[in-house]
Amino acid sequence: MDLRGTVRELVTLDCAHGAAGIADLALRRFAEARRAVTWELREATAELGELCGWLLFDSERHREARRVNRAALEFADLPMRWFILSNQAQASVHIGLDREGLRIAEGMLATDLPPRVAALFRVRRARALAALGAPGEAEREFARARSAFLDGIGARDPSWTWWITERELSWHEGMMRAEWGRGIEELADSYESGDSNPRSRFVYGAHLAEALARVRSREAERIAGEVVPFVGVVGSVRAERALERSGWWK
C-alpha cells in the first residue's frame, strides 16, 4: 500500500479543490491503512490520519476529526504527535473549546520542543488566550511565537514545518486580533501576499471579508466579491461559513 503516494495525492487535491470533496476518500484510505498496518507502515499511517483529520476539520466535521486524530495518535512518532496535537488545538478553539485548546498547547510547551514547533504551539496558545478574553497575554504569547519563529528551523524540527511561514503567522495574528475587532492589516497582508493555491486563497479571503464586515468596512463587499467565485469550486466549508458570517453570501 503506497500510503505516502496517497498523502501526496490528497494534498494536491486539497490545495486545488478543498477538503469537502475528498474527506470521505481520505477516511476510507485511513480505515484501510489501519486494518493493514504493520510496524513498517505505522508512521505513514499516522501521517495519513493527520491529513484525514485536517480535511475533516476544514469540512467542519469535528466529531469525526477528533476520532481520527485520536486514532492517528496510536501510530504516531513524536514529530507526528506534535503535528496532530497542534491541529487539534486549533480545531478546539475553532469550535469554542478554548480551554481544551489552551490545555493542549500548554502541555506541549512544557516539553522540549524544537524552535519551529514551539512557535506553532505558542500561536495555538495565543489564539486560545484571545478567545478566552485575555488580549494582553495573547499578544505577549504571540510575540514569543514570533521570537521562536525567527530562531529558524532547528535540527530537530520535522520536515512538515515547512508551511509555518511568515504569511501563516500573519494570518493567525490577524485571526487572534479579530477577537477584539482588530487584525484587518494582518489578514489583508496574508490574503494579498502573492500567489497561493485556491484553497488558501478562499480561506484567507473569506476570513478577511468576515473581519471587515465585523468593523463595518466598505471593503468587505469587494473582498467577498473576489472570493465568492470559489464557492462550489473549492470545498472548504470553513471558508464558506466565514463568508456567510460576513453577510455577503447566502
C-alpha positions in Angstrom: 0.0 0.0 0.0 1.6 3.3 -1.1 0.5 5.5 1.8 3.0 8.2 1.0 1.7 8.4 -2.5 -1.9 8.6 -1.2 -0.9 11.5 1.1 0.7 13.4 -1.8 -2.3 12.9 -4.0 -4.8 14.1 -1.3 -2.6 17.2 -0.5 -2.6 18.1 -4.2 -6.4 17.7 -4.4 -6.9 19.7 -1.2 -4.8 22.6 -2.5 -6.7 22.7 -5.8 -10.2 21.8 -4.8 -10.5 21.9 -1.0 -11.3 19.3 1.6 -15.0 18.7 1.4 -14.9 16.6 -1.8 -12.1 14.3 -0.6 -12.7 13.9 3.1 -14.7 10.7 2.6 -12.0 9.3 0.4 -9.4 10.1 3.0 -11.5 8.4 5.6 -11.7 5.3 3.6 -8.0 5.2 2.9 -7.2 5.7 6.6 -9.6 2.9 7.6 -7.9 0.6 5.0 -4.4 1.6 6.3 -5.4 0.9 9.9 -6.6 -2.6 9.1 -3.4 -3.4 7.2 -0.9 -1.6 9.4 2.4 -3.2 10.1 5.3 -1.9 12.2 6.9 -0.5 9.0 3.8 1.3 8.0 3.0 2.9 11.3 4.5 6.3 10.6 2.9 6.5 7.1 -0.5 5.5 8.6 -0.2 8.3 11.2 0.6 10.8 8.5 -2.4 9.8 6.5 -4.5 10.0 9.7 -3.2 13.5 10.4 -4.2 14.7 6.9 -7.6 13.0 7.2 -8.2 14.8 10.5 -7.3 18.1 8.9 -9.6 17.6 5.9 -12.4 16.8 8.2 -11.7 19.9 10.2 -11.8 22.1 7.1 -15.1 20.3 6.2 -16.5 21.3 9.7 -16.9 17.6 10.6 -15.4 18.0 14.0 -16.6 14.9 15.8 -15.2 12.7 13.1 -12.0 14.8 13.0 -11.5 14.2 16.8 -12.0 10.5 16.4 -9.5 10.3 13.5 -6.9 12.4 15.4 -7.2 10.1 18.4 -6.7 7.0 16.1 -3.8 8.6 14.3 -2.0 9.3 17.6 -1.9 5.5 18.2 0.6 5.1 15.3 2.4 8.5 15.6 6.0 9.0 16.5 6.9 12.2 18.4 7.2 14.6 15.5 3.8 13.4 14.1 2.2 13.7 17.5 3.3 17.4 17.5 1.5 17.8 14.2 -1.7 16.1 15.2 -1.9 17.8 18.6 -1.3 21.2 17.0 -4.2 20.6 14.6 -6.4 19.5 17.5 -5.5 22.6 19.5 -6.6 24.8 16.6 -9.7 22.8 16.0 -10.7 23.0 19.7 -10.5 26.8 19.7 -12.3 27.0 16.4 -15.4 25.2 17.8 -15.3 27.1 21.1 -13.4 24.5 23.3 -11.0 27.3 24.1 -9.7 25.8 27.4 -9.1 22.5 25.8 -7.1 24.2 23.1 -5.1 26.1 25.8 -4.5 22.9 27.7 -3.1 21.1 24.7 -0.8 23.9 23.8 0.4 24.4 27.3 1.0 20.7 27.7 3.2 20.6 24.7 5.0 23.8 25.6 6.0 22.2 28.9 8.1 19.7 26.9 11.3 20.1 24.9 10.2 21.4 21.5 12.4 22.4 18.6 12.1 26.1 17.6 9.6 26.0 14.7 7.3 23.5 16.6 7.5 25.7 19.7 6.5 28.7 17.6 3.4 26.8 16.3 2.3 25.8 19.8 2.8 29.4 21.0 0.5 30.5 18.2 -2.1 28.0 19.3 -1.8 29.2 22.9 -2.1 32.8 21.8 -5.3 32.0 19.8 -6.8 30.2 22.8 -6.0 33.1 25.2 -7.5 35.6 22.8 -10.7 33.5 22.5 -10.8 33.4 26.4 -10.7 37.2 26.6 -7.1 37.7 27.6 -5.8 40.0 24.9 -2.8 41.3 26.8 -1.4 37.8 27.5 -2.4 36.7 24.0 -0.3 39.5 22.4 2.6 38.6 24.7 2.4 35.0 23.7 2.2 35.8 20.1 5.4 37.9 20.5 7.1 34.9 21.9 5.8 32.8 18.9 7.4 35.3 16.5 10.7 35.1 18.5 10.7 31.4 18.3 9.9 31.6 14.5 12.8 33.9 14.0 15.1 31.4 15.6 14.7 29.5 12.3 14.3 25.8 11.7 16.3 23.7 14.1 18.0 20.4 13.6 15.1 18.6 15.4 12.3 20.4 13.5 10.4 17.9 11.4 10.0 18.3 7.6 6.3 19.2 7.9 7.1 22.5 9.5 7.9 24.0 6.0 4.4 25.5 5.9 4.9 27.6 9.1 5.7 30.7 7.2 5.6 34.5 7.8 2.3 34.5 5.8 0.8 31.8 8.0 2.0 33.6 11.1 0.4 36.9 10.0 -2.9 35.2 9.3 -3.1 33.8 12.8 -2.1 37.1 14.3 -5.0 38.7 12.4 -7.4 36.0 13.5 -6.2 36.5 17.1 -6.7 40.2 16.9 -10.1 39.8 15.2 -11.4 38.6 18.6 -11.3 42.2 19.7 -12.2 44.0 16.4 -8.7 44.4 15.0 -6.4 42.3 12.8 -7.5 43.7 9.4 -4.0 44.7 8.3 -2.5 41.2 9.1 -5.4 39.4 7.5 -5.1 41.6 4.4 -1.4 41.1 4.2 -1.9 37.3 4.2 -4.6 37.4 1.6 -2.7 39.8 -0.7 0.8 38.5 -0.4 1.5 36.8 -3.7 0.0 33.8 -5.5 -1.5 31.0 -3.5 -3.3 27.8 -4.0 -7.1 28.1 -4.5 -7.9 26.6 -1.1 -5.7 29.1 0.8 -6.9 32.0 -1.3 -10.5 31.1 -0.4 -9.8 30.6 3.3 -7.8 33.8 3.7 -10.2 35.9 1.7 -13.4 34.6 3.4 -12.0 35.3 6.9 -10.8 38.8 5.8 -14.3 39.6 4.5 -15.7 38.4 7.8 -13.3 40.6 9.8 -14.0 43.6 7.5 -17.8 43.2 7.9 -17.4 43.0 11.7 -15.9 46.5 11.7 -18.4 47.7 9.0 -15.8 48.4 6.4 -16.9 49.0 2.8 -14.0 46.8 1.7 -16.0 43.7 2.9 -18.1 43.7 -0.2 -15.1 43.9 -2.5 -13.2 41.1 -0.9 -16.3 38.9 -0.6 -16.9 39.5 -4.3 -13.4 38.3 -5.1 -13.8 35.0 -3.2 -17.5 34.2 -3.8 -16.5 32.5 -7.2 -14.6 29.9 -5.1 -17.9 28.7 -3.6 -18.8 25.4 -5.1 -15.3 25.1 -6.8 -13.1 24.9 -3.6 -14.8 22.7 -1.0 -13.8 24.5 2.3 -16.9 24.5 4.5 -14.8 26.5 7.0 -14.4 29.3 4.4 -18.0 29.1 3.3 -19.2 29.7 6.8 -16.8 32.6 7.3 -18.1 34.1 4.1 -21.7 33.6 5.2 -21.0 35.3 8.5 -19.7 38.3 6.5 -23.2 38.8 5.3 -22.2 38.9 1.6 -23.2 35.3 0.7 -26.4 33.5 1.3 
